Each structure stands twice: as C-alpha cells, then as structure tokens.
C-alpha cells in the first residue's frame, strides 16, 4: 500500500510542477505580448486622430481569456504593416562638446546593416523637453558623426532621450525606440 501511496504522491508532485511551469509560461507570454503592444502603440503618432480623421484604436487589456487572440492579432499586424520587431542600436551614450556651437569630438550613431529600415532620431532634453538635435535620415549601413547640436547649450551636463524613428520606404514612422543619452558641454 505504501508503494501505491508513494506513486500517487509522485503523480501529484508532477502535476503541480507541470501546472507551475504552465503558469510561468503564460505569464512570460503575456509580458512579451504586452511589450510588443507597447512598442507597436508607441510607433503611432502622439495624435489621437489618423489621416482619415478617425480616432485610433486603443490597446486592449491582456487577460488569460484573450491572450491567444491578441497574440495572433499582433503577429498578423506586424507581418502586414512591416513593423520591425527589433533594432540594433549603435551609438555613444555620452556626447562631449567643447562648447554649444561646435561639433562633438565623440558623438557617433550608426544604422547597422543588421537593421531592416532607414532611421532618423531626435535628441530631447529630459528637463525641458526641448528638441536640441534632429538628425537627417540614416540609410542602412551608414553612420553619422561630427554632430553639431541645433541649440547652443551652456556649459554643463544634460540628460537627454534619443528617439529613433524606424521608417518605411516613404519615410513614415513605423515605430520608435527611445535611448538615454548624456550630453556634456565644457564651455
């Protein structure tokens, strides 16, 4: 009888382990789908109205009941809209300038050949939300250096956000990628 009881305990333990693995897998899938939804929604303009004058759809809350349906919808949208699901960032995270009017001695941004689309970026000061640099479009495999800011900054350090715009063939933004950037101006 102890062998039968021992077998039942092992079966119960296996079932519990399998249940835990399934729950963890479902949570991981939900988080990944949530990230994809956020990335896709951040690609849209901050405006609530499309070119046709209609309101954009809002994202749907993910639940256990709709996770499969939402995953299918996201995968179908990304295939039909051509939205890149990844972007390889190649840049310096600290740009140094002698003063606010001259080219940086180390600022560097490249659009890797591993990426899928041309890109441009804007640099925005975190404290004032002022756009201090707007790049030209950078084709695949090209890079940008000798960057001169569009705004003459006083000496100091400035925390900024670079907003990369991944573009389609008509230079429409497909999605964006935000990166932290420190700008240091000496004089």
Buried (B, 14 or more C-beta within 10 A) or exposed (E): EEEEEEEEEEEEEEEEEEEEEEEEEEEEBBEEBBEBBEBBEBBBEEEEEEEEEEEEEEEEEBEEEEBEEBBEBBEEEBEEEEBBEEBEBEBBEEBBBEEBEBEBEEBBBBBBEEBBBBBBBBBBBEEEEBBBBEBEEBEBEBEBEEBEBEEEBEEEEBEBBBBBBBBEEEEEBBBBBEBEBEBBBEE
